[in-house]
């Protein structure tokens, strides 16, 4: 995570010291172990997931104007919105570079799809909050896009890290995408 920019190093050190439970990387490891062994690609996949999750939290705090995260001040509270957005972007770029540097293009595809879907969920939430016309189905769709999609990516990446075929990787993704009505279609 080191950079040539001292401010960036300071912020990323703060992030590392205030990290959460890291539950999502555990899903990567558990799903990899269901298919085979935990290996270097599994570690890269788990790292990518944690980088993306952290980046989305940093961005969410800016969007939601939240000044606390896990009982600590948020990045935007300590360093303002501009720095928080750029740090979130830096974390996203590290995840992408981790996959491209190791030619893990299958993991990159999962991550790219996941980031798109999470962004759509956040925008849908903002739109519905503004109009106050949310239905229960839309509410659950927002939850699926913002939360279940990342868990699904963890499970799929765990499988792909052991070179699972497309059908098995899809089943693992569906397992991670469980919602109130069981497996998604």
N, CA, C and O atoms as a DFTB+ gen file, in Angstrom:
740 C
 N C O
     1  1       0.813      -1.204       0.000
     2  2       0.000       0.000       0.000
     3  2       0.852       1.262       0.000
     4  3       0.321       2.368      -0.106
     5  1       2.164       1.108       0.117
     6  2       3.003       2.291       0.181
     7  2       2.966       3.079      -1.116
     8  3       2.769       2.531      -2.201
     9  1       3.162       4.378      -0.970
    10  2       3.103       5.306      -2.082
    11  2       4.255       6.290      -1.950
    12  3       4.930       6.341      -0.922
    13  1       4.469       7.059      -2.992
    14  2       5.467       8.133      -2.936
    15  2       4.863       9.413      -2.377
    16  3       5.546      10.431      -2.264
    17  1       3.594       9.359      -2.030
    18  2       2.883      10.527      -1.520
    19  2       2.696      10.360      -0.010
    20  3       1.927       9.502       0.422
    21  1       3.379      11.154       0.785
    22  2       3.300      10.998       2.246
    23  2       1.870      11.076       2.804
    24  3       1.522      10.325       3.715
    25  1       1.054      11.970       2.269
    26  2      -0.325      12.087       2.747
    27  2      -1.083      10.787       2.503
    28  3      -1.832      10.337       3.370
    29  1      -0.901      10.189       1.354
    30  2      -1.564       8.928       1.031
    31  2      -1.107       7.824       1.986
    32  3      -1.920       7.022       2.446
    33  1       0.183       7.783       2.280
    34  2       0.693       6.801       3.236
    35  2       0.071       6.995       4.622
    36  3      -0.251       6.028       5.312
    37  1      -0.088       8.236       5.009
    38  2      -0.686       8.543       6.314
    39  2      -2.135       8.068       6.370
    40  3      -2.562       7.475       7.361
    41  1      -2.883       8.329       5.310
    42  2      -4.301       7.934       5.272
    43  2      -4.428       6.413       5.219
    44  3      -5.257       5.843       5.928
    45  1      -3.626       5.750       4.399
    46  2      -3.738       4.288       4.311
    47  2      -3.304       3.619       5.614
    48  3      -3.862       2.585       5.983
    49  1      -2.334       4.178       6.309
    50  2      -1.964       3.658       7.635
    51  2      -3.152       3.767       8.586
    52  3      -3.427       2.847       9.357
    53  1      -3.850       4.893       8.524
    54  2      -5.043       5.072       9.362
    55  2      -6.092       4.017       9.024
    56  3      -6.710       3.445       9.922
    57  1      -6.293       3.760       7.743
    58  2      -7.279       2.764       7.318
    59  2      -6.918       1.385       7.856
    60  3      -7.784       0.664       8.351
    61  1      -5.656       1.022       7.764
    62  2      -5.216      -0.294       8.221
    63  2      -5.407      -0.443       9.726
    64  3      -5.760      -1.522      10.202
    65  1      -5.180       0.624      10.474
    66  2      -5.325       0.528      11.935
    67  2      -6.781       0.544      12.385
    68  3      -7.070       0.183      13.525
    69  1      -7.706       0.955      11.514
    70  2      -9.122       1.015      11.888
    71  2      -9.956       0.012      11.107
    72  3     -11.171       0.170      10.993
    73  1      -9.317      -1.015      10.570
    74  2     -10.027      -1.985       9.739
    75  2     -11.074      -2.738      10.545
    76  3     -11.016      -2.813      11.773
    77  1     -12.028      -3.290       9.817
    78  2     -13.121      -4.026      10.441
    79  2     -12.793      -5.504      10.621
    80  3     -11.635      -5.888      10.790
    81  1     -13.834      -6.316      10.580
    82  2     -13.705      -7.749      10.837
    83  2     -13.113      -8.504       9.658
    84  3     -12.668      -9.641       9.816
    85  1     -13.099      -7.908       8.504
    86  2     -12.606      -8.527       7.264
    87  2     -13.352      -9.823       6.975
    88  3     -12.750     -10.843       6.639
    89  1     -14.662      -9.763       7.112
    90  2     -15.515     -10.918       6.889
    91  2     -15.535     -11.325       5.412
    92  3     -15.582     -12.515       5.100
    93  1     -15.499     -10.363       4.519
    94  2     -15.583     -10.680       3.097
    95  2     -14.392     -11.502       2.610
    96  3     -14.591     -12.479       1.889
    97  1     -13.157     -11.142       2.979
    98  2     -12.048     -12.011       2.588
    99  2     -12.181     -13.434       3.145
   100  3     -11.729     -14.394       2.521
   101  1     -12.805     -13.561       4.322
   102  2     -13.014     -14.908       4.875
   103  2     -13.895     -15.741       3.955
   104  3     -13.674     -16.942       3.803
   105  1     -14.907     -15.102       3.334
   106  2     -15.752     -15.812       2.371
   107  2     -14.915     -16.310       1.197
   108  3     -15.129     -17.418       0.707
   109  1     -13.967     -15.497       0.747
   110  2     -13.082     -15.912      -0.349
   111  2     -12.317     -17.165       0.066
   112  3     -12.279     -18.146      -0.677
   113  1     -11.708     -17.136       1.249
   114  2     -10.916     -18.276       1.719
   115  2     -11.769     -19.525       1.917
   116  3     -11.364     -20.622       1.533
   117  1     -12.941     -19.363       2.512
   118  2     -13.810     -20.519       2.761
   119  2     -14.285     -21.152       1.458
   120  3     -14.309     -22.376       1.331
   121  1     -14.661     -20.321       0.494
   122  2     -15.133     -20.863      -0.787
   123  2     -13.989     -21.488      -1.578
   124  3     -14.190     -22.482      -2.276
   125  1     -12.805     -20.922      -1.478
   126  2     -11.640     -21.535      -2.134
   127  2     -11.381     -22.909      -1.532
   128  3     -11.098     -23.867      -2.252
   129  1     -11.478     -23.000      -0.224
   130  2     -11.219     -24.264       0.469
   131  2     -12.274     -25.317       0.125
   132  3     -11.972     -26.510       0.126
   133  1     -13.504     -24.892      -0.168
   134  2     -14.531     -25.842      -0.594
   135  2     -14.169     -26.504      -1.921
   136  3     -14.530     -27.655      -2.164
   137  1     -13.459     -25.778      -2.773
   138  2     -13.120     -26.252      -4.114
   139  2     -11.759     -26.945      -4.122
   140  3     -11.569     -27.923      -4.844
   141  1     -10.830     -26.456      -3.342
   142  2      -9.461     -26.987      -3.371
   143  2      -8.658     -26.407      -2.232
   144  3      -9.060     -26.468      -1.070
   145  1      -7.520     -25.845      -2.578
   146  2      -6.622     -25.279      -1.571
   147  2      -6.601     -23.758      -1.649
   148  3      -6.872     -23.172      -2.697
   149  1      -6.281     -23.139      -0.543
   150  2      -6.014     -21.705      -0.531
   151  2      -4.631     -21.529      -1.148
   152  3      -3.677     -22.199      -0.750
   153  1      -4.526     -20.631      -2.115
   154  2      -3.266     -20.445      -2.833
   155  2      -2.991     -18.955      -3.026
   156  3      -3.731     -18.113      -2.517
   157  1      -1.946     -18.635      -3.749
   158  2      -1.578     -17.226      -3.960
   159  2      -2.698     -16.447      -4.639
   160  3      -2.948     -15.294      -4.290
   161  1      -3.369     -17.059      -5.597
   162  2      -4.472     -16.381      -6.285
   163  2      -5.630     -16.113      -5.318
   164  3      -6.320     -15.099      -5.428
   165  1      -5.832     -17.021      -4.385
   166  2      -6.872     -16.821      -3.364
   167  2      -6.533     -15.594      -2.514
   168  3      -7.400     -14.765      -2.236
   169  1      -5.278     -15.486      -2.109
   170  2      -4.856     -14.327      -1.320
   171  2      -5.026     -13.030      -2.111
   172  3      -5.464     -12.017      -1.565
   173  1      -4.679     -13.068      -3.395
   174  2      -4.854     -11.868      -4.228
   175  2      -6.344     -11.522      -4.331
   176  3      -6.723     -10.356      -4.222
   177  1      -7.172     -12.523      -4.538
   178  2      -8.615     -12.283      -4.630
   179  2      -9.179     -11.701      -3.345
   180  3      -9.984     -10.771      -3.381
   181  1      -8.756     -12.249      -2.208
   182  2      -9.218     -11.735      -0.915
   183  2      -8.746     -10.300      -0.708
   184  3      -9.482      -9.468      -0.177
   185  1      -7.525     -10.017      -1.125
   186  2      -6.992      -8.651      -1.009
   187  2      -7.777      -7.691      -1.899
   188  3      -8.091      -6.572      -1.494
   189  1      -8.087      -8.135      -3.106
   190  2      -8.877      -7.292      -4.017
   191  2     -10.235      -6.964      -3.402
   192  3     -10.689      -5.820      -3.445
   193  1     -10.868      -7.971      -2.837
   194  2     -12.184      -7.772      -2.210
   195  2     -12.083      -6.755      -1.080
   196  3     -12.919      -5.858      -0.975
   197  1     -11.064      -6.890      -0.235
   198  2     -10.932      -5.967       0.899
   199  2     -10.636      -4.548       0.428
   200  3     -11.139      -3.582       1.002
   201  1      -9.824      -4.421      -0.611
   202  2      -9.544      -3.093      -1.172
   203  2     -10.818      -2.454      -1.707
   204  3     -11.076      -1.275      -1.465
   205  1     -11.600      -3.222      -2.422
   206  2     -12.840      -2.679      -2.996
   207  2     -13.837      -2.342      -1.900
   208  3     -14.473      -1.288      -1.927
   209  1     -13.967      -3.236      -0.946
   210  2     -14.897      -2.967       0.155
   211  2     -14.501      -1.686       0.892
   212  3     -15.355      -0.852       1.192
   213  1     -13.224      -1.533       1.180
   214  2     -12.759      -0.336       1.878
   215  2     -12.977       0.913       1.034
   216  3     -13.396       1.948       1.553
   217  1     -12.696       0.824      -0.263
   218  2     -12.907       1.969      -1.155
   219  2     -14.376       2.384      -1.162
   220  3     -14.686       3.574      -1.123
   221  1     -15.276       1.406      -1.212
   222  2     -16.707       1.756      -1.238
   223  2     -17.147       2.373       0.080
   224  3     -18.006       3.255       0.090
   225  1     -16.575       1.924       1.192
   226  2     -16.910       2.540       2.485
   227  2     -16.439       3.986       2.540
   228  3     -17.160       4.861       3.019
   229  1     -15.227       4.236       2.049
   230  2     -14.693       5.603       2.020
   231  2     -15.585       6.480       1.155
   232  3     -15.941       7.589       1.552
   233  1     -15.944       5.991      -0.020
   234  2     -16.823       6.760      -0.912
   235  2     -18.212       6.953      -0.295
   236  3     -18.782       8.040      -0.380
   237  1     -18.756       5.899       0.327
   238  2     -20.079       6.003       0.959
   239  2     -20.103       7.066       2.049
   240  3     -21.084       7.798       2.181
   241  1     -19.035       7.154       2.826
   242  2     -18.985       8.166       3.884
   243  2     -19.049       9.576       3.303
   244  3     -19.641      10.474       3.903
   245  1     -18.441       9.767       2.139
   246  2     -18.521      11.071       1.472
   247  2     -19.951      11.322       1.010
   248  3     -20.523      12.380       1.272
   249  1     -20.521      10.335       0.318
   250  2     -21.881      10.479      -0.230
   251  2     -22.885      10.716       0.892
   252  3     -23.763      11.571       0.776
   253  1     -22.753       9.955       1.979
   254  2     -23.704      10.044       3.094
   255  2     -23.361      11.148       4.086
   256  3     -24.094      11.367       5.050
   257  1     -22.243      11.849       3.852
   258  2     -21.770      12.884       4.757
   259  2     -21.627      12.354       6.181
   260  3     -21.991      13.023       7.148
   261  1     -21.089      11.135       6.291
   262  2     -20.863      10.490       7.584
   263  2     -19.475      10.851       8.093
   264  3     -18.499      10.832       7.343
   265  1     -19.405      11.172       9.352
   266  2     -18.127      11.557       9.941
   267  2     -17.581      10.511      10.903
   268  3     -16.533      10.713      11.517
   269  1     -18.294       9.390      11.035
   270  2     -17.830       8.290      11.888
   271  2     -17.957       6.990      11.115
   272  3     -18.899       6.791      10.348
   273  1     -16.987       6.108      11.334
   274  2     -16.987       4.769      10.754
   275  2     -16.346       3.858      11.778
   276  3     -15.194       4.067      12.158
   277  1     -17.078       2.841      12.235
   278  2     -16.559       1.888      13.231
   279  2     -16.026       2.595      14.487
   280  3     -14.971       2.235      15.008
   281  1     -16.751       3.579      14.954
   282  2     -16.402       4.357      16.145
   283  2     -15.115       5.170      16.019
   284  3     -14.541       5.588      17.025
   285  1     -14.661       5.393      14.787
   286  2     -13.526       6.266      14.506
   287  2     -14.015       7.367      13.581
   288  3     -15.059       7.231      12.943
   289  1     -13.273       8.440      13.509
   290  2     -13.596       9.448      12.516
   291  2     -13.385       8.857      11.127
   292  3     -12.455       8.080      10.909
   293  1     -14.248       9.229      10.199
   294  2     -14.118       8.760       8.819
   295  2     -13.000       9.537       8.121
   296  3     -12.533      10.561       8.622
   297  1     -12.585       9.038       6.969
   298  2     -11.523       9.692       6.192
   299  2     -11.941      11.112       5.832
   300  3     -11.151      12.048       5.952
   301  1     -13.193      11.269       5.387
   302  2     -13.654      12.604       4.995
   303  2     -13.766      13.550       6.191
   304  3     -13.655      14.764       6.026
   305  1     -13.982      13.017       7.379
   306  2     -14.030      13.873       8.576
   307  2     -12.629      14.386       8.918
   308  3     -12.465      15.530       9.343
   309  1     -11.646      13.547       8.733
   310  2     -10.275      13.913       9.096
   311  2      -9.547      14.687       7.996
   312  3      -8.785      15.612       8.280
   313  1      -9.788      14.301       6.731
   314  2      -9.017      14.890       5.636
   315  2      -9.876      15.564       4.561
   316  3      -9.337      16.007       3.547
   317  1     -11.167      15.652       4.750
   318  2     -12.098      16.317       3.831
   319  2     -12.446      15.424       2.636
   320  3     -11.766      14.439       2.351
   321  1     -13.527      15.801       1.950
   322  2     -14.105      14.986       0.883
   323  2     -13.165      14.740      -0.295
   324  3     -13.085      13.618      -0.793
   325  1     -12.460      15.762      -0.740
   326  2     -11.601      15.600      -1.923
   327  2     -10.566      14.508      -1.694
   328  3     -10.359      13.651      -2.552
   329  1      -9.922      14.541      -0.544
   330  2      -8.906      13.541      -0.240
   331  2      -9.552      12.165      -0.083
   332  3      -9.002      11.167      -0.548
   333  1     -10.711      12.107       0.567
   334  2     -11.403      10.829       0.755
   335  2     -11.754      10.193      -0.585
   336  3     -11.537       8.997      -0.777
   337  1     -12.288      10.970      -1.504
   338  2     -12.648      10.434      -2.826
   339  2     -11.407       9.913      -3.537
   340  3     -11.433       8.828      -4.118
   341  1     -10.334      10.672      -3.495
   342  2      -9.105      10.261      -4.172
   343  2      -8.479       9.031      -3.516
   344  3      -7.921       8.181      -4.211
   345  1      -8.561       8.924      -2.201
   346  2      -8.063       7.730      -1.513
   347  2      -8.915       6.520      -1.910
   348  3      -8.379       5.442      -2.166
   349  1     -10.220       6.693      -1.961
   350  2     -11.093       5.604      -2.424
   351  2     -10.735       5.173      -3.836
   352  3     -10.687       3.979      -4.134
   353  1     -10.482       6.148      -4.708
   354  2     -10.065       5.835      -6.080
   355  2      -8.733       5.097      -6.097
   356  3      -8.548       4.158      -6.871
   357  1      -7.807       5.520      -5.245
   358  2      -6.507       4.858      -5.147
   359  2      -6.682       3.390      -4.749
   360  3      -6.040       2.507      -5.319
   361  1      -7.557       3.132      -3.765
   362  2      -7.794       1.758      -3.331
   363  2      -8.391       0.919      -4.458
   364  3      -8.001      -0.233      -4.649
   365  1      -9.333       1.492      -5.203
   366  2      -9.905       0.784      -6.354
   367  2      -8.825       0.462      -7.383
   368  3      -8.790      -0.636      -7.938
   369  1      -7.946       1.430      -7.630
   370  2      -6.887       1.200      -8.622
   371  2      -5.929       0.106      -8.151
   372  3      -5.443      -0.677      -8.967
   373  1      -5.652       0.043      -6.849
   374  2      -4.786      -1.009      -6.329
   375  2      -5.399      -2.393      -6.559
   376  3      -4.686      -3.347      -6.870
   377  1      -6.709      -2.497      -6.406
   378  2      -7.383      -3.781      -6.646
   379  2      -7.277      -4.177      -8.112
   380  3      -7.000      -5.333      -8.432
   381  1      -7.497      -3.217      -8.992
   382  2      -7.404      -3.494     -10.431
   383  2      -5.979      -3.878     -10.807
   384  3      -5.767      -4.836     -11.550
   385  1      -5.008      -3.138     -10.299
   386  2      -3.609      -3.428     -10.606
   387  2      -3.173      -4.786     -10.056
   388  3      -2.382      -5.491     -10.683
   389  1      -3.687      -5.143      -8.897
   390  2      -3.345      -6.440      -8.324
   391  2      -3.769      -7.566      -9.265
   392  3      -3.051      -8.553      -9.423
   393  1      -4.927      -7.417      -9.883
   394  2      -5.396      -8.459     -10.804
   395  2      -4.658      -8.407     -12.136
   396  3      -4.281      -9.450     -12.670
   397  1      -4.447      -7.220     -12.677
   398  2      -3.786      -7.145     -13.985
   399  2      -2.301      -7.487     -13.896
   400  3      -1.759      -8.110     -14.809
   401  1      -1.639      -7.093     -12.819
   402  2      -0.219      -7.414     -12.654
   403  2       0.033      -8.927     -12.638
   404  3       1.101      -9.393     -13.033
   405  1      -0.972      -9.687     -12.173
   406  2      -0.828     -11.142     -12.090
   407  2      -1.657     -11.863     -13.158
   408  3      -1.792     -13.087     -13.131
   409  1      -2.208     -11.088     -14.097
   410  2      -3.007     -11.648     -15.194
   411  2      -4.203     -12.458     -14.691
   412  3      -4.582     -13.465     -15.290
   413  1      -4.789     -12.003     -13.584
   414  2      -5.995     -12.629     -13.030
   415  2      -7.226     -11.971     -13.661
   416  3      -8.037     -11.349     -12.975
   417  1      -7.343     -12.120     -14.968
   418  2      -8.399     -11.424     -15.697
   419  2      -9.789     -11.940     -15.328
   420  3     -10.768     -11.198     -15.412
   421  1      -9.880     -13.199     -14.922
   422  2     -11.168     -13.715     -14.478
   423  2     -11.620     -13.006     -13.199
   424  3     -12.802     -12.701     -13.034
   425  1     -10.673     -12.749     -12.301
   426  2     -11.011     -12.015     -11.070
   427  2     -11.341     -10.559     -11.382
   428  3     -12.238      -9.977     -10.772
   429  1     -10.622      -9.978     -12.325
   430  2     -10.882      -8.599     -12.730
   431  2     -12.296      -8.453     -13.290
   432  3     -12.971      -7.461     -13.018
   433  1     -12.741      -9.430     -14.063
   434  2     -14.102      -9.388     -14.614
   435  2     -15.143      -9.401     -13.492
   436  3     -16.125      -8.661     -13.539
   437  1     -14.922     -10.239     -12.497
   438  2     -15.849     -10.311     -11.352
   439  2     -15.859      -8.980     -10.611
   440  3     -16.922      -8.450     -10.288
   441  1     -14.682      -8.448     -10.346
   442  2     -14.569      -7.193      -9.607
   443  2     -15.219      -6.044     -10.370
   444  3     -15.930      -5.230      -9.781
   445  1     -14.982      -5.976     -11.660
   446  2     -15.552      -4.895     -12.476
   447  2     -17.075      -4.952     -12.467
   448  3     -17.741      -3.929     -12.310
   449  1     -17.614      -6.141     -12.635
   450  2     -19.080      -6.317     -12.614
   451  2     -19.634      -5.928     -11.238
   452  3     -20.693      -5.308     -11.139
   453  1     -18.915      -6.295     -10.198
   454  2     -19.359      -6.016      -8.830
   455  2     -19.358      -4.520      -8.539
   456  3     -20.309      -4.000      -7.956
   457  1     -18.305      -3.831      -8.940
   458  2     -18.238      -2.389      -8.718
   459  2     -19.370      -1.683      -9.464
   460  3     -20.003      -0.773      -8.927
   461  1     -19.618      -2.105     -10.695
   462  2     -20.725      -1.513     -11.465
   463  2     -22.054      -1.703     -10.737
   464  3     -22.831      -0.760     -10.585
   465  1     -22.303      -2.924     -10.293
   466  2     -23.579      -3.224      -9.645
   467  2     -23.731      -2.485      -8.318
   468  3     -24.813      -1.988      -8.003
   469  1     -22.657      -2.412      -7.546
   470  2     -22.715      -1.683      -6.281
   471  2     -22.971      -0.195      -6.518
   472  3     -23.721       0.437      -5.775
   473  1     -22.352       0.352      -7.542
   474  2     -22.562       1.767      -7.881
   475  2     -24.011       2.011      -8.300
   476  3     -24.618       3.009      -7.911
   477  1     -24.559       1.095      -9.094
   478  2     -25.960       1.220      -9.502
   479  2     -26.888       1.160      -8.292
   480  3     -27.874       1.894      -8.226
   481  1     -26.575       0.289      -7.338
   482  2     -27.382       0.193      -6.122
   483  2     -27.344       1.469      -5.301
   484  3     -28.365       1.910      -4.773
   485  1     -26.173       2.054      -5.198
   486  2     -26.028       3.314      -4.455
   487  2     -26.813       4.435      -5.138
   488  3     -27.490       5.224      -4.479
   489  1     -26.711       4.492      -6.457
   490  2     -27.446       5.529      -7.202
   491  2     -28.958       5.309      -7.134
   492  3     -29.720       6.271      -7.035
   493  1     -29.391       4.057      -7.187
   494  2     -30.818       3.760      -7.046
   495  2     -31.310       4.189      -5.667
   496  3     -32.397       4.752      -5.540
   497  1     -30.518       3.926      -4.645
   498  2     -30.886       4.342      -3.292
   499  2     -31.021       5.859      -3.207
   500  3     -31.985       6.367      -2.635
   501  1     -30.068       6.573      -3.768
   502  2     -30.123       8.037      -3.749
   503  2     -31.361       8.556      -4.490
   504  3     -32.036       9.477      -4.031
   505  1     -31.637       7.951      -5.630
   506  2     -32.809       8.359      -6.412
   507  2     -34.101       8.125      -5.633
   508  3     -34.967       8.999      -5.585
   509  1     -34.231       6.956      -5.028
   510  2     -35.463       6.623      -4.299
   511  2     -35.589       7.448      -3.021
   512  3     -36.699       7.805      -2.627
   513  1     -34.481       7.752      -2.375
   514  2     -34.527       8.572      -1.166
   515  2     -34.999       9.976      -1.499
   516  3     -35.708      10.608      -0.715
   517  1     -34.604      10.455      -2.661
   518  2     -34.987      11.803      -3.084
   519  2     -36.479      11.869      -3.432
   520  3     -37.158      12.840      -3.097
   521  1     -36.978      10.833      -4.106
   522  2     -38.381      10.825      -4.558
   523  2     -39.339      10.269      -3.517
   524  3     -40.548      10.488      -3.601
   525  1     -38.805       9.554      -2.542
   526  2     -39.624       8.920      -1.496
   527  2     -40.684       7.985      -2.077
   528  3     -41.814       7.944      -1.591
   529  1     -40.317       7.237      -3.111
   530  2     -41.271       6.318      -3.743
   531  2     -40.760       4.875      -3.778
   532  3     -40.944       4.166      -4.768
   533  1     -40.128       4.459      -2.711
   534  2     -39.515       3.134      -2.680
   535  2     -40.541       2.062      -2.321
   536  3     -41.366       2.249      -1.427
   537  1     -40.475       0.951      -3.023
   538  2     -41.302      -0.206      -2.703
   539  2     -40.434      -1.227      -1.975
   540  3     -39.211      -1.099      -1.927
   541  1     -41.081      -2.234      -1.413
   542  2     -40.327      -3.279      -0.718
   543  2     -39.400      -4.012      -1.686
   544  3     -38.263      -4.325      -1.334
   545  1     -39.876      -4.289      -2.903
   546  2     -39.038      -4.977      -3.889
   547  2     -37.813      -4.147      -4.261
   548  3     -36.715      -4.687      -4.400
   549  1     -37.994      -2.851      -4.422
   550  2     -36.869      -1.979      -4.758
   551  2     -35.904      -1.914      -3.574
   552  3     -34.688      -1.906      -3.764
   553  1     -36.434      -1.870      -2.372
   554  2     -35.597      -1.861      -1.170
   555  2     -34.688      -3.096      -1.137
   556  3     -33.487      -2.983      -0.892
   557  1     -35.266      -4.267      -1.385
   558  2     -34.469      -5.489      -1.392
   559  2     -33.490      -5.523      -2.564
   560  3     -32.407      -6.096      -2.445
   561  1     -33.850      -4.926      -3.675
   562  2     -32.927      -4.851      -4.807
   563  2     -31.729      -3.968      -4.453
   564  3     -30.600      -4.288      -4.825
   565  1     -31.952      -2.886      -3.756
   566  2     -30.858      -2.015      -3.323
   567  2     -29.924      -2.783      -2.384
   568  3     -28.702      -2.704      -2.517
   569  1     -30.492      -3.512      -1.450
   570  2     -29.677      -4.309      -0.527
   571  2     -28.876      -5.349      -1.301
   572  3     -27.695      -5.558      -1.022
   573  1     -29.508      -5.996      -2.263
   574  2     -28.806      -7.002      -3.062
   575  2     -27.630      -6.367      -3.798
   576  3     -26.523      -6.904      -3.796
   577  1     -27.879      -5.225      -4.424
   578  2     -26.831      -4.587      -5.209
   579  2     -25.700      -4.057      -4.328
   580  3     -24.528      -4.181      -4.685
   581  1     -26.034      -3.478      -3.203
   582  2     -25.011      -2.840      -2.369
   583  2     -24.280      -3.808      -1.453
   584  3     -23.134      -3.551      -1.084
   585  1     -24.913      -4.915      -1.077
   586  2     -24.322      -5.810      -0.089
   587  2     -24.132      -7.231      -0.616
   588  3     -23.021      -7.761      -0.598
   589  1     -25.207      -7.840      -1.079
   590  2     -25.124      -9.240      -1.510
   591  2     -24.208      -9.413      -2.717
   592  3     -23.554     -10.446      -2.855
   593  1     -24.157      -8.412      -3.590
   594  2     -23.305      -8.510      -4.770
   595  2     -21.843      -8.693      -4.385
   596  3     -21.129      -9.458      -5.034
   597  1     -21.390      -8.016      -3.355
   598  2     -20.001      -8.148      -2.931
   599  2     -19.750      -9.512      -2.281
   600  3     -18.697     -10.115      -2.490
   601  1     -20.703      -9.993      -1.504
   602  2     -20.577     -11.331      -0.914
   603  2     -20.557     -12.380      -2.026
   604  3     -19.782     -13.335      -1.968
   605  1     -21.407     -12.203      -3.035
   606  2     -21.431     -13.120      -4.177
   607  2     -20.081     -13.118      -4.894
   608  3     -19.589     -14.169      -5.303
   609  1     -19.489     -11.941      -5.042
   610  2     -18.172     -11.837      -5.679
   611  2     -17.119     -12.572      -4.862
   612  3     -16.239     -13.220      -5.429
   613  1     -17.196     -12.481      -3.544
   614  2     -16.256     -13.207      -2.677
   615  2     -16.315     -14.700      -2.954
   616  3     -15.284     -15.353      -3.117
   617  1     -17.525     -15.232      -3.007
   618  2     -17.698     -16.672      -3.215
   619  2     -17.228     -17.089      -4.606
   620  3     -16.579     -18.123      -4.763
   621  1     -17.554     -16.289      -5.605
   622  2     -17.135     -16.588      -6.971
   623  2     -15.611     -16.519      -7.106
   624  3     -15.004     -17.379      -7.743
   625  1     -15.005     -15.513      -6.515
   626  2     -13.546     -15.361      -6.577
   627  2     -12.854     -16.513      -5.853
   628  3     -11.821     -17.002      -6.310
   629  1     -13.416     -16.945      -4.729
   630  2     -12.851     -18.098      -4.034
   631  2     -12.811     -19.324      -4.932
   632  3     -11.820     -20.054      -4.957
   633  1     -13.896     -19.544      -5.671
   634  2     -13.943     -20.677      -6.605
   635  2     -12.966     -20.481      -7.756
   636  3     -12.223     -21.398      -8.109
   637  1     -12.966     -19.284      -8.340
   638  2     -12.092     -19.016      -9.487
   639  2     -10.612     -19.097      -9.118
   640  3      -9.771     -19.402      -9.964
   641  1     -10.304     -18.828      -7.870
   642  2      -8.895     -18.894      -7.464
   643  2      -8.361     -20.321      -7.536
   644  3      -7.150     -20.539      -7.529
   645  1      -9.263     -21.281      -7.604
   646  2      -8.883     -22.691      -7.768
   647  2      -9.259     -23.203      -9.148
   648  3      -9.449     -24.403      -9.348
   649  1      -9.363     -22.286     -10.091
   650  2      -9.645     -22.639     -11.488
   651  2     -10.935     -23.436     -11.660
   652  3     -11.006     -24.340     -12.492
   653  1     -11.948     -23.097     -10.874
   654  2     -13.251     -23.742     -11.033
   655  2     -13.803     -23.415     -12.413
   656  3     -13.543     -22.342     -12.957
   657  1     -14.565     -24.348     -12.976
   658  2     -15.168     -24.063     -14.276
   659  2     -16.280     -23.032     -14.113
   660  3     -16.696     -22.714     -12.999
   661  1     -16.745     -22.524     -15.231
   662  2     -17.717     -21.428     -15.220
   663  2     -18.997     -21.793     -14.471
   664  3     -19.551     -20.961     -13.753
   665  1     -19.472     -23.031     -14.634
   666  2     -20.717     -23.453     -13.981
   667  2     -20.573     -23.471     -12.465
   668  3     -21.462     -23.011     -11.750
   669  1     -19.466     -23.997     -11.977
   670  2     -19.245     -24.053     -10.529
   671  2     -19.040     -22.651      -9.957
   672  3     -19.565     -22.334      -8.890
   673  1     -18.281     -21.814     -10.660
   674  2     -18.078     -20.436     -10.203
   675  2     -19.414     -19.705     -10.119
   676  3     -19.644     -18.929      -9.191
   677  1     -20.295     -19.951     -11.089
   678  2     -21.612     -19.311     -11.078
   679  2     -22.441     -19.802      -9.888
   680  3     -23.140     -19.015      -9.249
   681  1     -22.364     -21.083      -9.595
   682  2     -23.095     -21.618      -8.434
   683  2     -22.588     -21.000      -7.131
   684  3     -23.376     -20.693      -6.237
   685  1     -21.287     -20.822      -7.031
   686  2     -20.732     -20.197      -5.834
   687  2     -21.185     -18.742      -5.738
   688  3     -21.478     -18.247      -4.649
   689  1     -21.240     -18.058      -6.885
   690  2     -21.728     -16.679      -6.902
   691  2     -23.192     -16.641      -6.462
   692  3     -23.578     -15.771      -5.682
   693  1     -24.004     -17.568      -6.951
   694  2     -25.412     -17.617      -6.555
   695  2     -25.561     -17.902      -5.066
   696  3     -26.440     -17.346      -4.408
   697  1     -24.714     -18.757      -4.542
   698  2     -24.714     -19.044      -3.104
   699  2     -24.485     -17.751      -2.318
   700  3     -25.170     -17.496      -1.328
   701  1     -23.535     -16.948      -2.752
   702  2     -23.239     -15.685      -2.077
   703  2     -24.306     -14.638      -2.264
   704  3     -24.366     -13.665      -1.513
   705  1     -25.151     -14.827      -3.260
   706  2     -26.190     -13.847      -3.580
   707  2     -27.547     -14.252      -3.018
   708  3     -28.582     -13.790      -3.497
   709  1     -27.543     -15.110      -2.006
   710  2     -28.799     -15.497      -1.371
   711  2     -29.536     -14.258      -0.878
   712  3     -28.926     -13.312      -0.378
   713  1     -30.814     -14.281      -1.022
   714  2     -31.605     -13.162      -0.487
   715  2     -32.900     -13.716       0.082
   716  3     -33.045     -14.931       0.210
   717  1     -33.812     -12.876       0.416
   718  2     -34.996     -13.264       1.172
   719  2     -35.803     -14.385       0.549
   720  3     -36.503     -15.092       1.273
   721  1     -35.738     -14.580      -0.760
   722  2     -36.521     -15.629      -1.421
   723  2     -35.662     -16.821      -1.808
   724  3     -36.086     -17.619      -2.644
   725  1     -34.492     -16.974      -1.247
   726  2     -33.618     -18.090      -1.614
   727  2     -32.658     -17.656      -2.702
   728  3     -32.284     -16.486      -2.771
   729  1     -32.258     -18.585      -3.550
   730  2     -31.313     -18.249      -4.632
   731  2     -31.945     -17.289      -5.603
   732  3     -33.138     -17.370      -5.895
   733  1     -31.128     -16.370      -6.104
   734  2     -31.620     -15.446      -7.128
   735  2     -31.659     -16.147      -8.462
   736  3     -30.984     -17.157      -8.664
   737  1     -32.439     -15.620      -9.362
   738  2     -32.547     -16.227     -10.700
   739  2     -31.379     -15.876     -11.564
   740  3     -31.314     -16.303     -12.717
